Amino acid sequence: MLVEVDKHGMINHARVRHARSPQIERGKRSGAITGIVVHQTDADTLASSLNSYKNPKANGAHFLIDKDGTIYQTAAIYQRTNHVGPLKARCLITGRCTPRDFPAKAGAKVIHRIEMRKAPHDRYPGNMEAVGIEMVGRARLPLGFKDPDVRAKRSLEKLRAEFGIFPTPSAAQNQSLAWLVSVLENSMQIAPGEVFPHSDVSWKNPTEAQGANWNLKVPTP
């Protein structure tokens, strides 16, 4: 399905509400859009995320899907936003490289620099190439969770960030996600298979967006 995208990069469709936050935009893209990265907000409500996007130099994605499935466009598609983070090595997943191809004990920043030297089609999409979609959902610690390292004396917030489990998106969120992904793939000419959960492409909570399903059947309008 194709939709109208205006000259500013905003989708004109009844299913998409405009809530553009210039604070999260980082300037025009210098190349083509090649992929989509799906996130969860780690917040309980839509309002908390929209309010955070108003902070100076805030980070955020291009779209935000509420628990009831309502889609908000929070940044222009043609603008870059910071939502991906340091890239993992895609070649390790595809089998085109091995850990021996990287410096010994290479950390996330080193691997990211190596990946960013590659052509976009040889790596995961970064901030310059990816459209970001956030879904409202907050990670929570499992019931009865105890810090495996009691001597560290970590705060509950730090523990939640590392060990929290993100909820499965609601049925309405996944249905809207499938529609939005289909629209973006067709309207932006994004190749099939170039949609990823955030935790697949960057060093994030491994449960983030793992319950996202953008392969649902999208009704023909």
C-alpha positions as CSV (number, residue, x, y, z in Angstrom):
1,M,0.0,0.0,0.0
2,L,1.3,3.4,-1.0
3,V,0.5,6.5,1.0
4,E,1.2,10.2,0.4
5,V,4.3,11.6,2.0
6,D,4.6,15.4,1.9
7,K,7.7,17.3,1.1
8,H,8.6,17.5,4.7
9,G,8.5,13.7,5.2
10,M,5.1,13.5,7.0
11,I,2.6,10.8,6.1
12,N,-0.8,12.1,5.1
13,H,-3.3,9.3,6.1
14,A,-6.2,9.0,8.5
15,R,-4.4,6.3,10.5
16,V,-1.4,8.5,11.3
17,R,-1.7,11.4,13.7
18,H,1.0,14.1,13.5
19,A,2.9,14.8,16.7
20,R,6.1,16.0,15.3
21,S,8.9,16.9,17.8
22,P,11.7,18.9,16.1
23,Q,13.8,18.3,19.2
24,I,14.5,14.7,18.2
25,E,15.4,15.5,14.6
26,R,19.1,15.6,13.8
27,G,19.1,17.0,10.2
28,K,18.3,15.7,6.8
29,R,19.5,12.2,5.8
30,S,22.5,12.1,3.5
31,G,21.5,8.7,1.9
32,A,18.6,6.4,1.2
33,I,16.4,4.8,3.8
34,T,17.3,1.1,3.8
35,G,15.6,-0.4,6.9
36,I,13.3,-0.2,9.9
37,V,14.1,-0.6,13.5
38,V,11.3,-1.5,16.0
39,H,11.6,-0.4,19.6
40,Q,9.6,-0.3,22.8
41,T,9.6,2.9,24.8
42,D,10.3,1.6,28.3
43,A,7.6,3.9,29.5
44,D,4.1,3.1,30.7
45,T,2.2,5.7,28.8
46,L,2.1,7.5,25.5
47,A,2.2,10.9,27.2
48,S,5.4,10.2,29.1
49,S,7.2,9.5,25.8
50,L,5.7,12.4,23.9
51,N,6.7,14.7,26.8
52,S,10.2,13.4,26.8
53,Y,10.5,14.2,23.1
54,K,10.1,17.8,24.0
55,N,13.3,18.0,25.9
56,P,16.2,19.8,24.2
57,K,18.3,17.3,22.2
58,A,16.0,14.4,23.1
59,N,16.3,11.1,21.4
60,G,13.4,9.3,19.8
61,A,12.0,7.5,16.8
62,H,9.9,8.6,13.8
63,F,6.7,6.8,14.9
64,L,5.1,6.0,18.2
65,I,2.3,3.3,18.5
66,D,0.1,3.6,21.6
67,K,-1.3,0.5,23.4
68,D,-4.6,1.0,21.6
69,G,-2.9,0.9,18.2
70,T,-3.0,4.6,17.5
71,I,-0.1,5.7,15.4
72,Y,1.7,9.0,15.9
73,Q,4.4,10.4,13.6
74,T,6.9,12.1,15.9
75,A,9.6,13.0,13.3
76,A,9.7,13.6,9.6
77,I,10.8,10.5,7.6
78,Y,13.5,12.4,5.7
79,Q,15.1,13.6,9.0
80,R,17.6,11.5,10.9
81,T,16.9,10.7,14.5
82,N,19.1,9.0,17.1
83,H,17.4,5.8,18.0
84,V,19.6,2.9,17.0
85,G,22.8,3.1,19.0
86,P,26.1,1.2,18.3
87,L,25.6,-1.4,15.6
88,K,26.3,-5.1,16.1
89,A,28.1,-7.0,13.4
90,R,25.5,-8.3,10.9
91,C,28.1,-10.4,9.2
92,L,28.4,-12.6,12.3
93,I,24.7,-13.5,11.9
94,T,24.9,-14.1,8.1
95,G,28.1,-16.1,8.3
96,R,30.1,-13.7,6.2
97,C,32.6,-13.2,9.0
98,T,33.8,-14.7,12.3
99,P,34.9,-13.2,15.6
100,R,38.5,-13.6,14.5
101,D,37.8,-10.8,11.9
102,F,37.5,-8.3,14.7
103,P,40.2,-7.1,17.2
104,A,40.6,-9.2,20.3
105,K,38.2,-8.1,23.0
106,A,36.6,-5.5,20.7
107,G,33.8,-3.7,22.5
108,A,30.6,-2.2,21.2
109,K,32.2,1.1,20.1
110,V,35.0,-0.6,18.2
111,I,32.6,-2.9,16.4
112,H,30.3,0.0,15.6
113,R,33.1,1.9,14.0
114,I,34.1,-1.1,11.9
115,E,30.5,-1.7,10.8
116,M,30.0,2.0,9.8
117,R,32.8,1.7,7.3
118,K,30.8,-0.8,5.4
119,A,28.2,0.0,2.7
120,P,24.6,0.1,4.1
121,H,23.6,-3.2,2.4
122,D,26.5,-5.0,4.2
123,R,25.4,-4.0,7.7
124,Y,22.4,-3.3,9.9
125,P,20.8,0.1,9.2
126,G,22.1,2.9,11.5
127,N,20.5,6.2,12.4
128,M,21.2,7.6,8.9
129,E,19.4,4.8,7.1
130,A,16.7,3.5,9.5
131,V,13.2,4.6,10.2
132,G,12.4,4.1,13.9
133,I,9.1,2.8,15.3
134,E,8.5,2.9,19.0
135,M,5.7,1.0,20.8
136,V,4.6,2.0,24.2
137,G,5.7,-0.7,26.7
138,R,7.8,-0.8,29.9
139,A,10.2,-3.5,31.0
140,R,9.6,-5.0,34.5
141,L,11.7,-7.2,36.7
142,P,10.3,-10.8,37.1
143,L,8.3,-11.4,40.3
144,G,10.7,-12.2,43.2
145,F,13.8,-11.1,41.3
146,K,17.0,-10.8,43.3
147,D,20.2,-9.1,42.2
148,P,22.7,-11.9,41.4
149,D,25.5,-9.7,42.7
150,V,24.3,-8.4,46.0
151,R,27.6,-6.7,46.6
152,A,27.1,-4.3,43.7
153,K,24.3,-2.6,45.5
154,R,22.6,-1.6,42.2
155,S,19.5,0.5,42.2
156,L,16.2,-1.0,41.1
157,E,16.3,1.2,38.0
158,K,19.7,-0.2,37.0
159,L,18.5,-3.7,37.6
160,R,15.4,-3.2,35.6
161,A,17.4,-1.8,32.7
162,E,19.6,-4.9,32.6
163,F,17.2,-7.7,33.7
164,G,13.8,-6.3,33.0
165,I,11.5,-8.1,30.6
166,F,9.5,-6.1,28.0
167,P,5.9,-7.0,27.6
168,T,4.5,-8.5,24.4
169,P,2.9,-5.6,22.4
170,S,-0.9,-5.6,22.4
171,A,-2.8,-7.1,19.5
172,A,-3.7,-3.6,18.4
173,Q,-0.1,-2.4,18.5
174,N,1.1,-5.3,16.4
175,Q,-1.7,-4.8,13.9
176,S,-0.8,-1.2,13.5
177,L,2.8,-2.1,13.3
178,A,2.2,-4.5,10.4
179,W,0.2,-1.8,8.6
180,L,2.9,0.9,9.1
181,V,5.7,-1.4,8.1
182,S,3.8,-2.4,4.9
183,V,3.2,1.3,4.1
184,L,6.9,2.2,4.7
185,E,8.2,-0.7,2.7
186,N,6.1,0.2,-0.3
187,S,6.3,4.0,-0.1
188,M,10.0,4.2,0.8
189,Q,11.0,1.1,-1.3
190,I,12.6,-0.7,1.6
191,A,13.6,-4.3,0.8
192,P,11.7,-7.1,2.5
193,G,13.6,-8.5,5.4
194,E,15.1,-5.2,6.4
195,V,13.0,-4.8,9.5
196,F,14.6,-5.6,12.9
197,P,13.9,-5.5,16.6
198,H,16.2,-3.0,18.3
199,S,17.9,-5.7,20.3
200,D,18.9,-7.5,17.1
201,V,20.9,-4.5,15.7
202,S,22.3,-2.9,18.8
203,W,23.4,-3.8,22.4
204,K,20.1,-3.3,24.1
205,N,17.8,-5.3,26.5
206,P,17.5,-8.6,24.6
207,T,13.7,-8.7,25.2
208,E,13.0,-5.4,23.6
209,A,10.5,-5.7,20.7
210,Q,11.0,-9.5,20.6
211,G,7.2,-9.8,20.7
212,A,6.7,-7.4,17.9
213,N,5.0,-8.9,14.9
214,W,5.0,-6.9,11.6
215,N,4.1,-9.9,9.5
216,L,0.4,-9.9,10.2
217,K,-2.0,-9.8,7.3
218,V,-2.8,-6.2,6.5
219,P,-6.4,-5.7,5.2
220,T,-6.7,-4.1,1.8
221,P,-8.2,-0.7,2.1
